[in-house]
Structures are given as C-alpha cells and as structure tokens.
Amino acid sequence: MERKLSDYKNIGMHINQLMGSSSSIGAKRVRNVCVAFRAASDQNNRTGCLRVLEVLEHDYCFLKNKLHELF
C-alpha cells in the first residue's frame, strides 16, 4: 500500500480488465468496486484509490473463496 500510485493510466487498464472479467462471470460486487476504483484513478485520487483497493481486495478474496467452494 505504500507504493506510489502514479501511473493512473496503467492502473485504469488493469481495472478495466478486472471489471470486464468480473462482469462476464456475474461478480457484481467486484465490478461495482472496479467502477469506483476507475473513478478515483481518473481523478488521480491516491487516497481514494487506496481506500477502494482495500474494498476490492476484500471482495475479490470473498469471491475467490466462493468460487473455490463451487469447484
């Protein structure tokens, strides 16, 4: 978390990929957090990105565990 988030364009590309992937499998919570992350990165809002990143990590881990239970 202490790394500088200076390359917002690069972050945005990765968020778009995650947003598309989560949308295609029906992971609405992850997709919604990606939308918020994208908004923060578009505004070059480092604090907002870090805050949303914590939520994204939590929701991603929750989804990963649920998918693991299914398989």
FENVEN-V603346 format. One record per backbone hydrogen bond with DSSP energy under -1.0 kcal/mol. CO is the residue of the C=O (numbers start at 1). NH is the residue of the N-H. E is the energy in kcal/mol with one decimal. If there is no record, write none. Layout:
# FENVEN-V603346
co:nh:e
CO:NH:E
CO:NH:E
This chain:
# FENVEN-V603346
co:nh:e
4:6:-1.0
6:8:-1.2
7:11:-2.2
8:12:-2.4
9:13:-1.7
10:14:-1.8
11:15:-2.6
12:16:-2.3
13:17:-1.8
14:18:-2.4
15:19:-3.0
16:20:-2.5
17:21:-2.5
18:22:-2.7
19:23:-2.1
20:24:-2.1
21:25:-1.1
22:27:-2.9
26:28:-1.6
27:31:-2.2
28:32:-2.7
29:33:-2.0
30:34:-2.1
31:35:-2.0
32:36:-1.8
33:37:-2.6
34:38:-2.9
35:39:-2.1
36:40:-2.1
37:41:-2.6
38:42:-2.5
39:43:-1.2
40:45:-2.9
41:44:-1.4
44:46:-1.1
45:49:-2.5
46:50:-2.4
47:51:-2.2
48:52:-2.7
49:53:-2.4
50:54:-1.5
51:55:-1.3
52:56:-2.9
53:57:-2.6
54:58:-2.0
55:59:-2.8
56:60:-2.6
57:61:-2.3
58:62:-2.3
59:63:-2.4
60:64:-2.9
61:65:-2.3
62:66:-2.1
63:67:-2.7
64:68:-2.2
65:69:-1.9
66:70:-1.6
67:71:-1.7
